[in-house]
Amino acid sequence: MDEALYHRHFAVEESHWWFQGRAAVVLSLLDRFCPVGAGEAYLDVGCGTGLILKALMERGRAIGVDRSPLAVDYARKRGIQEVYCQPLREVALQGIRVAVLLDVIEHVEDDLELLRQVHDILLPGGQVLITVPAYPWLWSQHDVLNHHYRRYTHPQLAQVLTQSGFKIEKLTFYNTWLFLPALVQKLLSGTKTITDAAETIPTVPPLLNTLFREIFASERWFLPYLDFPFGVSLLALGRKAAPVSTP
């Protein structure tokens, strides 16, 4: 991801509707379906500048890993100490019950290998929550600036999860209520080249920002009970199989 985007994320993600809406959805699902007990921890892989990682710290022990030194520096500015700029396999990790990878695996050429590493790190019965951008036909300059390798289809995400050893517990589209505005924006932007980070995460007037945030965040009330048939993004919850006990 371009360094300018890390600066932009840190500047706006505590107020911008997209970051706040995604956080509301993800944290609600983690609270409902992914309990973390004493002596266990969350792992935020590709934690970026630490918005979600800081929220996870309020729920228990939380550890962050990111390959960008700039992202890790920003995360530490939030007061986060357990955040590392190292390859995942080189970080000494124990007691990881839940791993989150929020809009991460599309940045990695070998997404299967990364998910296998996460699978190996998790405790037996541990869980992973993943979000990714949906639909290859929605590819735009936003994806180019973010150094994405791909956008995912529903079957594609299911395949990489199962091949990496996870049992899928939930796989759904989300950011559904705002799908039509996103589609209109894509059609209007066409093949326009984006070079400014502010253009890929544009600010909107405060009233519209609040409206978009609440619309996006309201999906948290529905996602525990149903799967959306379309959306701008995909969300998956997987579980590492517990070892079979012998009598």
Buried (B, 14 or more C-beta within 10 A) or exposed (E): BBEBBBBBBBBBBBEBBBBBBBBBBBBBBBEEBBEBEEEBBBBBBBBBBBBBBBBBBEBBBBBBBBBBEBBBBBBBEBEBEBBBBEEBEEBEBEBBBBBBBBBBBBBBEEBBEBBBBBBEBBBEEBBBBBBBBBBEEBBBBBBEBBEBEBBBBBEBBBEBBEEBBBEEBBBBBBBBBBBEEBEEEBEEBEEEEBEEBBBBBEEEEEEEBBEBBBBBBEBBEBBEEEBBEEBBBBBBBBBBEEEEEEE
